[in-house]
Amino acid sequence: MTERRVLDPRRLAEAAAEATVVLGVVTLPAAWRMLDTSVVAALAAVLVLLTAGTYALHAVTFDCFRLTGHRDRRQFSYTQRKD
């Protein structure tokens, strides 16, 4: 496995959007009144951490589905069993 892994721009954009929504809904209403450079820097750091975590979770999940072939077999539902 010598192929080079690069960041997927669409996956990164999706992770950044999700992190922005979470951060905006949870912290901005409480921090809006005392917004200064230190709070903005802390929020930016949290945004980077949330984006990286979401990107990693999506990468692991979707790459696992791709490698194991679950997407091709459509085995997402565990409630529909054929006996």
LUMKOLDO-144049 format. One line per 5 residues: number of its first residue (from 1); for each residue x, y, z of C-alpha. Coordinates in nm, 2 decimals, padded with zeros to 4 digits. Example, Ala and Ser with C-alpha at 12.3 -4.5 7.8 and 13.67 -1.06 7.14 Angstrom:
% LUMKOLDO-144049
1	01.23:-00.45:00.78  01.37:-00.11:00.71
***
This chain:
% LUMKOLDO-144049
1	00.00:00.00:00.00  00.22:00.28:-00.13  -00.07:00.50:-00.25  -00.06:00.85:-00.12  -00.35:00.97:00.09
6	-00.46:01.33:00.05  -00.74:01.52:00.20  -01.08:01.49:00.03  -01.20:01.85:-00.03  -01.56:01.76:-00.02
11	-01.53:01.56:00.29  -01.33:01.84:00.45  -01.59:02.10:00.35  -01.87:01.88:00.50  -01.68:01.83:00.82
16	-01.61:02.21:00.85  -01.98:02.29:00.79  -02.09:02.05:01.05  -01.84:02.17:01.30  -01.94:02.53:01.23
21	-02.31:02.45:01.28  -02.24:02.28:01.61  -02.01:02.55:01.74  -02.25:02.82:01.63  -02.55:02.67:01.79
26	-02.38:02.57:02.12  -02.13:02.84:02.20  -02.20:03.16:02.01  -02.52:03.25:02.19  -02.34:03.22:02.53
31	-02.01:03.39:02.41  -02.16:03.66:02.19  -02.16:03.93:02.46  -01.80:03.88:02.57  -01.65:03.82:02.22
36	-01.29:03.94:02.21  -00.97:03.82:02.05  -00.90:03.55:02.31  -01.25:03.41:02.28  -01.23:03.42:01.90
41	-00.90:03.24:01.91  -01.04:02.97:02.15  -01.34:02.93:01.93  -01.12:02.90:01.62  -00.92:02.63:01.79
46	-01.23:02.44:01.89  -01.35:02.47:01.53  -01.03:02.32:01.40  -01.06:02.03:01.65  -01.42:01.96:01.57
51	-01.35:01.97:01.20  -01.06:01.73:01.24  -01.26:01.49:01.45  -01.56:01.49:01.22  -01.33:01.45:00.92
56	-01.16:01.15:01.08  -01.48:00.99:01.18  -01.63:01.02:00.84  -01.31:00.90:00.67  -01.29:00.59:00.89
61	-01.66:00.51:00.86  -01.70:00.56:00.48  -01.36:00.41:00.39  -01.46:00.10:00.60  -01.78:00.07:00.41
66	-01.60:00.11:00.08  -01.33:-00.15:00.17  -01.57:-00.41:00.31  -01.83:-00.37:00.03  -02.12:-00.29:00.26
71	-02.23:-00.01:00.02  -02.25:-00.25:-00.27  -02.45:-00.51:-00.08  -02.69:-00.26:00.07  -02.66:-00.41:00.42
76	-02.74:-00.10:00.62  -03.06:-00.23:00.77  -03.04:-00.49:01.05  -03.42:-00.51:01.09  -03.50:-00.66:00.75
81	-03.40:-01.02:00.77  -03.49:-01.29:00.52  -03.53:-01.62:00.70
***
